[in-house]
Amino acid sequence: MSSPLLEKSLDFATQIVLFYEEFSKAKKDTTVAKQLLRSATSVGANINEAVYGNSKADFISKLHIALKETGESVYWLKLLKRTNLIEYNFDKLLSLAEEIKRMLISSINTAKENAK
């Protein structure tokens, strides 16, 4: 099943993996970058799980988890941007994360409306 939300989340995860590879080559301590890697790759994984959920409630629950992971990713991205540990286009990643967040909120609201 293909959806814009799944595609955006896969694009986001891909860009974060590539960022992590670049960051880990430049710095020794990758604690914050690892946190970002975990949360950002979890977004798409949870959206994918939602697609194969066994009920509407399960679908909504997985989308909520993806939304939380997106919010966490935004936090780590802002922290990395603020620290200036590496020169990187964080605004591009933040913009994509915010777009995914809006799509998730819309999907959750639609699913809740359809569940009534």
C-alpha positions as CSV (number, residue, x, y, z in Angstrom):
1,M,0.0,0.0,0.0
2,S,1.4,3.4,-1.0
3,S,0.4,6.6,0.7
4,P,1.9,10.1,0.8
5,L,2.3,9.8,4.6
6,L,4.3,6.5,4.2
7,E,6.4,8.0,1.5
8,K,7.2,11.2,3.5
9,S,8.1,9.2,6.6
10,L,10.4,7.0,4.5
11,D,12.0,10.0,3.0
12,F,12.4,11.5,6.5
13,A,14.0,8.3,7.9
14,T,16.3,8.1,4.9
15,Q,17.5,11.6,5.3
16,I,18.1,11.1,9.0
17,V,20.1,7.9,8.4
18,L,22.3,9.8,5.9
19,F,22.6,12.7,8.4
20,Y,23.6,10.2,11.2
21,E,26.3,8.7,9.0
22,E,27.7,12.1,8.3
23,F,27.5,13.2,11.9
24,S,29.1,10.0,13.3
25,K,32.1,10.5,11.0
26,A,32.6,14.1,12.2
27,K,32.1,13.6,16.0
28,K,33.0,11.0,18.6
29,D,29.9,11.4,20.9
30,T,26.8,10.5,18.9
31,T,24.4,10.2,21.9
32,V,22.0,12.9,20.7
33,A,22.3,11.8,17.1
34,K,21.4,8.2,18.1
35,Q,18.3,9.5,19.9
36,L,17.3,11.3,16.7
37,L,18.0,8.2,14.6
38,R,15.8,6.0,16.8
39,S,12.9,8.4,17.0
40,A,12.9,9.4,13.3
41,T,13.1,5.8,12.0
42,S,10.3,4.9,14.4
43,V,7.9,7.4,12.8
44,G,7.6,5.4,9.5
45,A,7.7,2.0,11.3
46,N,4.6,3.0,13.4
47,I,2.8,4.4,10.4
48,N,3.4,1.1,8.6
49,E,2.2,-0.8,11.6
50,A,-1.0,1.4,11.6
51,V,-1.7,0.4,8.0
52,Y,-1.8,-3.2,9.1
53,G,-3.5,-2.7,12.4
54,N,-6.3,-5.1,13.4
55,S,-8.8,-2.4,14.3
56,K,-9.6,1.3,13.9
57,A,-8.5,1.8,17.5
58,D,-5.2,0.1,16.8
59,F,-4.7,2.2,13.7
60,I,-5.3,5.4,15.6
61,S,-3.1,4.3,18.5
62,K,-0.2,3.6,16.1
63,L,-0.6,7.0,14.4
64,H,-0.5,8.6,17.8
65,I,2.8,6.8,18.6
66,A,4.1,8.0,15.2
67,L,3.0,11.6,16.1
68,K,4.9,11.4,19.4
69,E,8.0,10.1,17.7
70,T,7.8,12.9,15.2
71,G,7.6,15.4,18.0
72,E,10.6,13.8,19.7
73,S,12.5,14.0,16.4
74,V,11.8,17.7,16.1
75,Y,13.2,18.2,19.6
76,W,16.4,16.4,18.8
77,L,16.8,18.2,15.5
78,K,16.3,21.6,17.3
79,L,18.9,20.6,19.9
80,L,21.4,19.5,17.3
81,K,20.8,22.7,15.3
82,R,21.3,24.8,18.5
83,T,24.6,23.1,19.5
84,N,26.3,23.8,16.1
85,L,28.2,20.6,16.4
86,I,28.0,20.1,12.7
87,E,27.2,22.3,9.7
88,Y,24.0,20.9,8.3
89,N,20.7,21.9,6.8
90,F,18.5,21.2,9.8
91,D,15.8,23.5,8.6
92,K,15.1,21.1,5.7
93,L,14.8,18.2,8.1
94,L,12.6,20.2,10.5
95,S,10.3,21.3,7.7
96,L,9.8,17.7,6.6
97,A,9.2,16.6,10.2
98,E,6.6,19.4,10.7
99,E,4.9,18.4,7.4
100,I,4.7,14.8,8.6
101,K,3.3,16.0,12.0
102,R,0.5,17.9,10.2
103,M,-0.3,14.9,8.0
104,L,-0.5,12.7,11.1
105,I,-2.8,15.0,13.0
106,S,-5.1,15.2,9.9
107,S,-5.0,11.4,9.5
108,I,-5.8,10.9,13.2
109,N,-8.7,13.4,13.1
110,T,-10.1,11.8,10.0
111,A,-9.8,8.3,11.5
112,K,-11.5,9.4,14.7
113,E,-14.4,11.0,12.7
114,N,-14.8,7.9,10.6
115,A,-14.9,5.7,13.8
116,K,-18.0,7.5,15.1
